[in-house]
Amino acid sequence: MNRLSSPLLLLGVGGAGANLVRGVLRAYGPGIRALILDTDSASGLNDDTPFMLLGGNRLAGRGTGGQPASARAAFQDNPSYVDTALEGVRTVVVVTALGGGTGGGATGELLKHLHTLGIATLLFATMPFAFEGDERLRTARTAAGPLEQHADVSVFLPLDDLVANAGTDNMRDAMARGLDTLATGVTLLWRLLEKPGYISLDAERLRAILAGCGRGRFATASAQGPDRVQTVLAALADTPLLKRSESAPPVRSILVGILAGDDLRLSEIGMVVSGLTARYGVNTAVELGTVNDEAAFSGRLAVAVILFEESAAPTRTSRTAGTARPISGEHAALAGNGRFRHSEKTFWNEEDLDIPTYIRRSLTLDR
């Protein structure tokens, strides 16, 4: 697939997003269409990865100083600025880190703009380590609400959980293992399209799977040897990335990617699917694709899963495509609860005016 004409785009927002994109490209190799957006011009100096500077007139390429509001304003100055890089794009995988300025401020505006263009979005956003402090974590959580509202699928990855099974306390090695995990999930769509095995998914089918799904959870595991399926399933059951809180909704559907070499057996595919449905419910819908990549997975089996959670939250209507999108968490409570919840809703220009303005407009209230 030609990287310039691919319907898939990998897009990193902010300095951390730029680092994630470059790490993914190193792990995957050439062939991924990618773009970096940042308010700091230094992010575009490292290599030839396509780069666009946000808010050049406003911020002069010096970054936001950790202020999400500055990043939002920088994107709002000229939202169509990024459109030249989106020709032919149908699905965007966005990677960013929350807790700082550009990622927390510009990503929500970017997702909203992509939605108006009819582009499906899969968001991977890392959350700060616990040792980074309560203030940074609060900033990240504040930013997460608008992101979740406008991404078709939003996967929030606490860094503590991402490196929990790294098997080392060395910071460099643990972060490298965490990046490997993230890279497997981020590149899953490309692998399913470019190196299909027994079961393939085309670009439009993947886009349809992602559209409007809401909150997701992601993890991957790999193993070698005769019991590799059992080892992988045990690792997925044990990872903190897939553990649900008591308040989390049940799993509605699962996107499963099975990555292996030429030795992948049909029985192993069946064992993976039956193991996952046994854990998450026999009625859980499974979307499955296999990847045959002898060079990268010879003798090894890797399974990447994205769990899509059910949402009992009310939906809001897209102003462009008429598709329903969920509002969840505390936003759902604000939008759908109270003594008027059984009353007829008030719509104007296809907007539900019963939803607070700051949610409808995706405005983050800086604290």
C-alpha positions in Angstrom: 0.0 0.0 0.0 1.5 3.3 -1.1 2.0 5.4 2.0 0.9 8.6 0.3 -2.4 7.2 -1.0 -3.2 5.0 2.0 -6.7 5.5 3.5 -5.1 5.1 6.9 -3.1 7.9 8.6 -1.1 7.7 11.8 -1.2 11.2 13.4 0.8 12.2 16.5 -0.2 15.3 18.5 2.3 17.2 20.7 5.8 16.4 21.6 5.0 13.0 23.2 2.7 12.2 20.3 5.7 12.9 17.9 7.9 10.5 19.9 5.2 7.8 19.8 4.8 8.2 16.1 8.5 7.8 15.5 8.7 4.8 17.9 5.9 3.1 16.0 7.6 3.8 12.6 10.8 2.3 13.9 9.0 -0.8 15.2 6.9 -1.3 12.0 9.3 -0.1 9.3 8.4 1.8 6.2 5.0 1.9 4.7 2.9 3.8 7.2 1.4 7.2 6.2 2.2 9.5 9.1 1.9 13.1 10.3 3.0 15.0 13.4 1.2 18.1 14.7 2.8 20.2 17.4 3.0 23.8 18.6 6.8 23.3 19.2 8.9 23.6 16.0 11.6 21.4 17.5 9.3 18.4 16.9 9.9 18.7 13.2 13.7 18.7 13.3 14.5 15.1 14.1 13.9 13.3 10.7 11.8 13.5 7.6 8.5 12.4 9.2 5.9 14.8 7.8 5.4 17.7 10.3 2.9 20.6 10.6 3.3 23.5 13.0 0.2 24.5 14.9 -0.3 28.2 15.9 2.8 29.5 14.2 1.4 33.1 14.2 0.1 32.8 17.8 2.9 30.8 19.5 5.8 31.3 17.1 6.8 27.7 17.4 7.7 27.8 21.0 5.0 25.5 22.4 2.3 26.2 24.9 4.2 26.2 28.1 1.9 23.4 29.3 -1.3 25.4 28.7 -4.1 23.3 27.0 -6.1 26.5 26.3 -3.3 27.9 24.1 -3.2 24.7 22.1 -6.9 24.7 21.6 -6.8 28.3 20.4 -3.9 27.5 18.1 -5.9 24.8 16.3 -9.1 26.9 16.2 -7.2 29.7 14.5 -7.2 27.6 11.2 -8.8 24.1 11.5 -8.6 23.5 7.8 -4.8 24.0 7.9 -4.4 20.2 8.3 -6.8 19.3 5.4 -4.0 19.3 2.8 -2.5 16.3 4.6 -5.8 14.4 4.7 -6.4 13.8 1.0 -7.8 10.3 0.5 -7.8 9.5 4.2 -10.7 7.5 5.6 -9.4 6.5 9.0 -7.0 8.2 11.3 -5.2 6.6 14.2 -4.3 9.5 16.7 -1.6 9.0 19.3 -1.0 11.6 22.0 -0.1 11.9 25.7 -2.4 13.8 28.2 -1.3 15.9 31.1 0.5 18.6 29.1 -0.4 21.4 26.8 -0.6 20.5 23.1 -1.8 16.9 23.5 -4.5 17.9 26.0 -5.6 21.0 24.2 -5.3 20.4 20.4 -6.3 16.8 20.2 -10.0 17.4 21.0 -10.2 20.1 18.4 -8.5 17.9 15.9 -10.9 15.0 16.5 -13.9 17.3 16.2 -12.6 18.6 12.9 -11.9 15.0 11.6 -15.4 14.1 12.5 -16.9 17.0 10.5 -14.9 15.6 7.5 -16.4 12.2 7.9 -13.1 10.6 8.9 -13.2 7.7 11.4 -10.8 8.0 14.3 -9.1 5.6 16.7 -7.4 7.4 19.6 -4.6 6.0 21.8 -3.9 8.5 24.6 -1.4 7.7 27.4 -2.2 9.0 30.9 0.6 10.1 33.3 2.6 7.9 35.7 1.3 8.1 39.2 4.6 9.6 40.4 4.0 12.6 38.1 1.6 14.0 40.6 -2.1 14.7 41.1 -2.1 18.0 39.2 -0.8 16.4 36.0 -3.3 13.6 36.4 -6.2 16.0 36.9 -5.1 17.9 33.8 -5.1 14.6 31.8 -8.6 13.6 33.1 -10.0 17.0 32.3 -8.7 16.7 28.7 -10.0 13.1 28.3 -13.7 14.0 28.3 -13.8 16.0 25.0 -11.5 13.5 23.4 -13.8 10.6 24.3 -16.8 12.5 22.9 -15.4 13.1 19.5 -13.2 10.0 18.8 -15.0 7.0 17.3 -12.9 4.8 19.6 -10.9 6.2 22.5 -8.3 4.0 24.3 -6.7 5.6 27.4 -3.5 3.9 28.5 -2.2 4.7 32.0 1.6 4.5 31.7 1.8 2.6 34.9 -0.3 -0.2 33.3 1.4 0.0 30.0 4.8 -0.9 31.6 3.4 -3.1 34.4 4.3 -6.4 32.6 7.6 -5.2 31.2 9.6 -7.5 33.5 12.1 -4.9 34.4 12.4 -1.8 36.6 14.9 -0.1 34.3 13.2 3.0 33.0 14.6 2.8 29.5 13.8 -0.9 29.0 10.4 -0.6 30.6 9.4 2.3 28.3 10.8 0.4 25.3 8.6 -2.7 26.2 5.6 -0.4 26.7 6.2 1.2 23.3 6.4 -2.2 21.7 3.0 -3.0 23.2 1.5 0.3 21.9 3.1 -0.1 18.5 1.5 -3.5 18.1 -1.9 -2.0 18.7 -1.4 1.1 16.7 -0.1 -0.8 13.6 -2.8 -3.5 13.9 -4.9 -1.9 11.2 -2.0 -1.6 8.8 -1.0 -5.2 9.3 -4.5 -6.5 8.8 -4.7 -4.6 5.5 -1.2 -5.2 4.1 -0.4 -8.7 5.3 -3.6 -10.6 5.6 -3.6 -14.3 6.5 -6.5 -16.7 6.5 -9.0 -14.0 7.4 -8.8 -10.5 5.9 -10.5 -7.2 6.6 -10.6 -4.4 4.0 -10.2 -0.7 4.8 -13.9 0.1 4.7 -14.8 -2.9 6.9 -12.3 -1.7 9.5 -13.7 1.8 9.3 -17.2 0.5 9.8 -16.1 -1.5 12.8 -14.6 1.6 14.5 -17.3 4.1 13.6 -19.1 5.3 16.8 -17.9 2.6 19.1 -16.9 4.8 22.1 -14.6 3.8 24.9 -12.2 0.9 24.3 -9.6 -1.1 26.1 -6.5 -2.5 24.4 -3.8 -5.1 25.1 -1.5 -7.5 23.2 0.5 -10.6 24.2 2.8 -12.9 22.4 4.3 -16.3 22.9 6.3 -19.2 21.3 6.2 -22.9 21.7 3.5 -25.6 21.6 1.3 -24.0 24.3 1.6 -20.5 22.8 -2.2 -19.9 22.6 -2.8 -20.8 26.3 0.2 -18.6 27.2 -1.2 -15.6 25.3 -4.7 -16.0 26.7 -3.3 -16.2 30.2 -1.3 -13.1 29.6 -4.3 -11.2 28.3 -6.4 -12.2 31.3 -3.6 -11.0 33.6 -2.8 -7.6 32.0 -4.0 -4.5 33.9 -4.8 -2.9 30.5 -7.9 -5.0 30.1 -9.1 -5.0 33.7 -12.4 -3.2 34.2 -13.5 -1.2 37.1 -16.7 -2.0 38.9 -18.4 0.9 37.2 -17.2 0.0 33.7 -19.9 -1.3 31.3 -19.6 -4.8 29.9 -17.8 -5.6 26.6 -20.0 -5.2 23.6 -17.6 -6.4 20.8 -14.0 -7.3 20.3 -11.6 -6.6 17.4 -9.1 -9.4 17.4 -5.9 -9.4 15.4 -3.9 -12.7 15.3 -0.4 -12.2 14.1 1.9 -15.1 13.2 4.1 -16.6 10.6 3.5 -19.5 8.2 3.0 -21.9 11.0 -0.3 -20.5 12.2 -2.9 -23.2 12.5 -6.7 -23.0 12.0 -7.1 -24.7 15.4 -5.1 -21.9 17.1 -7.5 -19.3 15.6 -10.4 -21.1 17.0 -8.8 -21.5 20.4 -8.1 -17.7 20.6 -11.7 -16.8 19.7 -13.3 -19.4 22.0 -10.9 -18.3 24.8 -11.9 -14.6 24.5 -15.6 -15.3 24.2 -15.5 -17.6 27.2 -14.1 -14.7 29.2 -16.2 -11.9 27.8 -19.4 -13.6 27.0 -20.5 -16.0 24.3 -22.8 -13.4 22.8 -20.0 -10.8 22.5 -19.5 -9.9 18.8 -16.0 -10.8 17.5 -14.4 -9.1 14.5 -11.4 -11.1 13.5 -8.5 -10.6 11.2 -5.3 -12.6 10.8 -1.8 -11.4 9.8 0.7 -13.6 8.0 4.1 -12.0 8.5 6.8 -14.6 8.4 9.6 -12.0 8.7 8.3 -10.5 11.9 6.5 -13.4 13.6 8.2 -16.6 12.5 7.6 -19.2 15.2 5.7 -16.6 17.3 2.0 -15.9 17.9 0.8 -12.5 18.9 -2.8 -11.5 19.7 -3.9 -7.9 19.8 -7.4 -7.1 21.1 -9.5 -3.9 21.3 -12.5 -4.3 23.6 -15.4 -2.1 22.8 -17.6 -1.3 25.8 -21.3 -1.1 25.8 -22.8 2.3 26.3 -26.2 2.9 27.9 -25.6 6.6 27.5 -27.8 8.9 25.4 -26.4 9.7 22.0 -26.0 13.0 20.2 -26.4 13.4 16.5 -23.6 14.4 14.2 -24.1 17.7 12.5 -22.6 16.3 9.3 -23.4 12.6 8.8 -26.4 12.1 11.1 -24.6 9.3 13.0 -25.3 8.7 16.7 -22.3 9.1 19.0 -22.3 8.2 22.7 -21.7 10.5 25.6 -20.4 8.5 28.5 -19.1 8.8 32.0 -19.8 12.0 33.9 -20.8 13.7 30.6 -23.6 11.1 30.2 -24.8 11.9 33.7 -25.0 15.6 33.0 -26.6 15.1 29.7 -29.2 12.4 30.5 -30.1 12.5 34.2 -32.3 14.7 36.3 -36.0 15.2 36.7 -36.4 16.1 32.9 -34.9 12.9 31.6 -38.3 11.6 30.5 -39.3 14.8 28.8 -39.1 15.4 25.1 -35.6 16.8 24.2 -35.1 20.3 22.8 -33.3 20.3 19.4 -32.2 23.3 17.4 -30.2 23.0 14.2 -29.8 19.2 15.1 -28.2 20.0 18.4 -29.6 18.7 21.7 -29.8 21.9 23.8 -30.5 19.8 26.9 -26.8 18.9 26.9 -24.7 21.6 28.7 -23.0 24.0 26.2 -19.5 23.2 27.3 -20.1 19.5 26.4 -21.9 20.2 23.1 -19.0 22.6 22.1 -16.3 20.3 23.5 -15.0 23.1 25.7 -12.6 22.0 28.4 -13.1 24.0 31.6 -9.5 24.7 32.8 -9.0 24.3 36.5 
